[in-house]
């Protein structure tokens, strides 16, 4: 692997050496299984295909300058997958089994972990779906859990540069009391039409509004939104927003920096009050926002051609914790022993 150009990797699929699987049958989870195939056998009547019983997670492992490999907040991903499973009545994987599966998959693919100086990382994708035959609309009797990993390059190939977002009111990502607060595939499928239009019109993503009143900021494409004003970190709160682990971490870091953190409803009009804005998630940590265009009302909210000072500090602090160059005072990292 010494000759690999680690910067060639984006977020397209890359086959690595092994993945790990586990099956839930007869009311209990089985042993972890190792596979070198990237194909999964799925029953033709699986509820994951017909009724949307499917959830996934995304997390990363980082090799620091000290040579140690760190996985960021693995327990939070395990608990969020349990929440997703509960939301659509799938078997819930125990946190310790989830963590064991993640660590095992990383160790099996050690040679695919990018070196520190590459700026790349190892992306980890666990997925869980109903794989038992069920033609009636009921939860599946069996479930398949699988994890694959792959190297991903630096998210910002052009540098840490702000991009443009757009508000379209004719698209909803998720409804109140629906599945917006859990990480299931249907939320992403419902965002594709608006997101594809946004890309065609030159925007990075759609800034979705609440489905009920169209008054409040909801999700920022596949990420959480945040705004900065008066030394305050503001991020929307609603019953249709996925609780981002990155956002949760940034809230803590902002408090550590002496900022006030507000998680509350945020109106569209309040976009005019922020001095900085961004989208946050696993892939990029922070994607700074240059401008938000309200396409329906012909209003632009401009935040600057360069990332704001606070956003940059938050970004560098979180990245530093992940790579082991900044103190991990909250014990977020799990160090993998090879």
C-alpha positions in Angstrom: 0.0 0.0 0.0 3.1 2.3 0.1 2.5 3.6 -3.4 -1.1 4.6 -2.9 -2.0 8.2 -3.6 -4.2 8.7 -0.6 -5.5 12.0 -2.0 -7.1 10.2 -4.9 -9.9 8.9 -2.6 -13.2 10.8 -2.4 -16.4 9.3 -1.1 -17.0 6.8 -3.8 -16.9 3.1 -2.8 -13.5 1.4 -2.5 -13.3 -2.3 -1.9 -11.0 -3.2 1.0 -10.0 -6.6 2.3 -12.7 -7.7 4.7 -16.0 -6.7 6.2 -17.8 -8.0 9.3 -21.3 -9.3 9.6 -23.7 -10.5 12.3 -27.2 -11.9 12.1 -30.2 -11.7 14.5 -32.2 -14.9 14.4 -34.5 -16.7 16.8 -34.5 -13.7 19.1 -30.8 -13.3 19.6 -27.6 -12.0 17.9 -25.1 -14.5 16.6 -21.3 -14.4 16.4 -19.4 -11.9 14.3 -18.5 -13.3 10.9 -15.7 -12.2 8.6 -16.2 -12.0 4.8 -14.0 -10.9 1.9 -17.0 -10.5 -0.4 -18.8 -7.2 -0.8 -22.0 -8.9 -1.7 -24.8 -9.7 0.8 -27.5 -12.3 0.4 -30.9 -10.7 0.8 -34.2 -12.5 0.9 -36.6 -11.4 -1.9 -39.3 -10.7 0.7 -36.9 -8.9 3.1 -38.5 -6.0 5.0 -35.4 -3.9 4.3 -36.4 -4.0 0.6 -40.2 -3.6 0.9 -41.0 -1.7 4.1 -37.9 0.4 4.8 -36.6 -1.4 7.8 -33.0 -0.2 7.3 -30.7 2.1 9.2 -27.0 3.0 8.9 -24.2 4.9 10.6 -21.1 6.7 9.6 -17.9 7.2 11.6 -14.2 7.5 11.1 -10.8 6.2 12.3 -7.8 8.5 12.2 -4.1 7.8 12.3 -2.3 10.5 14.3 1.3 11.7 14.1 2.1 9.4 17.1 1.1 6.4 14.9 -1.9 5.6 17.0 -5.3 4.9 15.4 -8.3 6.6 17.0 -12.0 6.0 16.4 -14.1 9.1 17.2 -17.1 8.7 19.6 -17.9 5.1 18.7 -20.3 4.7 21.6 -22.5 7.6 20.3 -22.8 5.8 16.9 -23.8 2.6 18.7 -26.5 4.4 20.7 -27.8 6.2 17.7 -28.2 3.0 15.8 -30.1 1.6 18.7 -32.4 4.6 18.5 -32.9 4.1 14.8 -33.6 0.5 15.3 -36.2 1.3 18.1 -37.8 3.9 15.8 -38.6 1.4 13.0 -38.9 -1.7 15.2 -35.7 -3.5 14.3 -33.6 -5.7 16.7 -31.3 -3.4 18.6 -27.6 -4.3 18.6 -26.0 -4.1 22.0 -23.4 -1.3 22.3 -20.6 -3.6 23.2 -21.2 -5.9 20.2 -21.4 -2.8 17.9 -18.1 -1.5 19.2 -16.5 -5.0 18.9 -17.6 -5.3 15.3 -16.2 -1.8 14.4 -12.9 -2.5 16.0 -12.6 -5.9 14.4 -13.3 -4.5 11.0 -10.7 -1.8 11.4 -8.1 -4.3 12.5 -8.8 -6.6 9.6 -8.2 -3.7 7.2 -5.2 -2.1 8.9 -3.3 -1.6 5.7 -6.1 0.6 4.4 -5.8 3.2 7.2 -4.3 6.3 5.6 -1.2 7.8 7.2 -1.5 11.0 9.2 0.3 13.3 6.7 -2.1 12.3 3.9 -5.0 14.2 5.5 -7.2 11.2 4.7 -9.0 8.9 7.1 -10.7 5.5 7.3 -14.5 5.8 6.8 -16.6 3.2 8.7 -20.1 2.3 7.5 -22.3 0.0 9.6 -25.7 -0.9 8.2 -28.6 -2.9 9.6 -31.7 -4.1 7.8 -34.6 -6.5 8.0 -33.6 -9.7 6.1 -36.4 -11.9 7.2 -39.3 -12.8 4.8 -42.4 -10.7 5.6 -45.0 -9.9 3.1 -47.5 -8.5 5.6 -46.6 -5.1 7.0 -44.8 -6.2 10.1 -41.3 -6.1 11.6 -39.0 -8.8 10.2 -38.1 -11.9 12.2 -34.5 -11.7 11.1 -31.9 -8.9 10.7 -28.5 -8.6 9.1 -25.8 -6.2 10.4 -22.7 -5.5 8.4 -19.7 -3.1 8.5 -17.4 -2.2 5.7 -14.6 0.4 5.8 -12.7 2.3 3.1 -10.2 5.1 2.9 -11.6 8.6 2.1 -9.6 11.6 1.1 -9.7 15.1 2.5 -13.3 16.4 2.1 -12.1 19.8 1.1 -10.0 19.2 -2.0 -10.1 22.9 -2.8 -9.4 23.9 0.8 -11.7 25.0 3.6 -13.8 27.2 1.4 -17.4 28.3 2.0 -20.1 27.2 -0.5 -23.7 28.2 -1.3 -26.9 26.7 0.0 -30.5 27.2 -1.1 -34.0 27.1 0.4 -36.8 25.4 -1.6 -40.1 25.2 0.2 -41.6 22.5 -2.1 -39.4 19.8 -0.7 -39.5 18.1 2.7 -36.8 15.9 4.2 -38.8 14.5 7.0 -42.1 15.2 8.9 -42.6 16.0 12.6 -43.3 12.7 14.5 -41.8 10.8 11.6 -38.3 9.4 11.0 -36.3 12.7 10.9 -34.6 12.1 14.3 -33.3 8.6 13.3 -30.7 7.7 10.7 -32.7 5.6 8.2 -32.4 5.5 4.4 -35.8 7.0 3.7 -34.8 10.4 5.0 -32.0 10.5 2.5 -34.1 9.2 -0.4 -36.6 12.0 0.2 -33.9 14.6 0.0 -32.5 13.4 -3.3 -34.9 15.3 -5.6 -34.3 18.7 -3.9 -30.6 18.0 -3.5 -30.1 17.1 -7.2 -31.9 20.2 -8.3 -29.7 22.3 -5.9 -26.6 20.8 -7.4 -27.8 21.5 -11.0 -28.4 25.1 -10.0 -24.9 25.5 -8.5 -25.6 25.0 -4.8 -23.9 22.5 -2.4 -27.2 21.4 -0.7 -30.7 22.3 0.3 -31.4 24.1 3.6 -34.6 22.3 4.5 -37.3 24.0 6.5 -39.7 22.4 8.9 -42.4 20.4 7.1 -45.3 21.7 9.1 -45.0 25.5 9.0 -42.1 26.3 6.7 -40.9 28.8 9.2 -38.0 27.2 10.9 -34.5 25.9 9.8 -34.4 22.1 9.8 -31.6 20.0 8.3 -28.8 21.4 6.1 -28.7 18.8 3.3 -27.5 15.6 5.0 -26.0 17.6 7.9 -27.0 19.8 10.8 -27.0 23.6 10.5 -25.3 26.0 12.9 -25.0 29.8 13.0 -22.6 32.1 15.0 -23.5 35.5 16.5 -22.4 37.4 19.5 -20.1 34.6 20.8 -23.0 32.2 20.6 -23.3 28.9 18.8 -26.9 28.5 17.7 -28.2 25.2 16.2 -31.8 24.3 15.4 -33.9 22.0 17.7 -36.9 20.1 16.3 -38.5 16.7 16.3 -37.4 16.1 12.7 -33.7 16.7 12.9 -31.1 13.9 13.2 -29.0 14.4 16.3 -25.5 14.8 14.7 -22.6 13.5 16.8 -20.4 16.1 15.1 -22.8 18.8 16.1 -23.0 17.5 19.7 -19.2 17.6 19.8 -19.0 21.1 18.4 -21.5 22.3 21.0 -19.2 21.0 23.8 -16.1 22.5 22.2 -17.9 25.8 21.8 -18.7 25.7 25.5 -15.1 24.9 26.3 -14.1 28.0 24.3 -16.3 30.1 26.5 -19.2 30.5 24.0 -22.9 30.3 24.8 -24.6 27.4 23.1 -28.3 27.6 22.1 -30.2 24.6 20.7 -33.6 26.0 19.8 -36.0 26.8 17.0 -34.4 29.1 14.4 -36.5 31.1 12.1 -35.6 31.8 8.4 -35.5 35.5 9.2 -32.8 34.9 11.9 -30.4 33.9 9.1 -29.8 37.6 8.7 -28.5 37.9 12.2 -25.6 35.4 11.9 -22.1 36.5 11.2 -21.0 32.9 10.3 -23.0 29.8 9.3 -22.1 26.2 8.5 -23.2 22.6 8.0 -21.6 20.0 10.2 -21.4 16.2 9.9 -19.0 13.2 9.8 -17.7 13.7 6.3 -16.5 17.3 6.5 -16.7 18.1 10.2 -17.7 21.7 9.2 -18.7 22.8 5.7 -18.7 26.7 5.9 -21.6 28.5 4.2 -20.8 31.4 1.9 -24.4 32.3 1.1 -27.9 31.0 1.6 -30.4 31.8 -1.2 -34.1 31.8 -0.3 -35.2 30.9 -3.8 -38.9 31.5 -3.1 -38.6 35.0 -1.6 -35.6 36.1 -3.6 -33.5 36.9 -0.5 -29.8 36.2 -0.1 -28.0 35.8 3.3 -24.3 36.3 2.8 -21.6 35.2 5.3 -18.3 35.8 3.5 -16.0 34.3 0.9 -13.7 32.9 3.6 -14.5 30.7 6.5 -15.2 32.7 9.7 -12.7 32.8 12.6 -15.0 30.9 15.0 -15.9 28.2 12.5 -12.2 27.7 11.7 -11.3 27.4 15.4 -14.1 24.9 16.0 -13.0 22.9 12.9 -9.3 22.8 13.9 -10.1 21.9 17.4 -12.3 18.9 16.6 -9.9 17.7 13.8 -7.1 18.0 16.3 -8.9 15.9 18.8 -9.6 13.2 16.2 -6.0 13.1 15.1 -4.6 13.2 18.6 -2.9 16.7 18.3 -5.3 18.4 20.6 -6.1 17.1 24.1 -9.1 14.7 24.2 -10.4 16.1 27.5 -13.8 14.4 27.2 -12.4 11.0 26.3 -14.1 10.8 22.9 -11.5 8.7 21.2 -11.1 4.9 21.3 -7.5 4.0 20.6 -7.2 0.7 18.6 -4.5 -1.7 19.8 -3.0 -3.8 17.0 
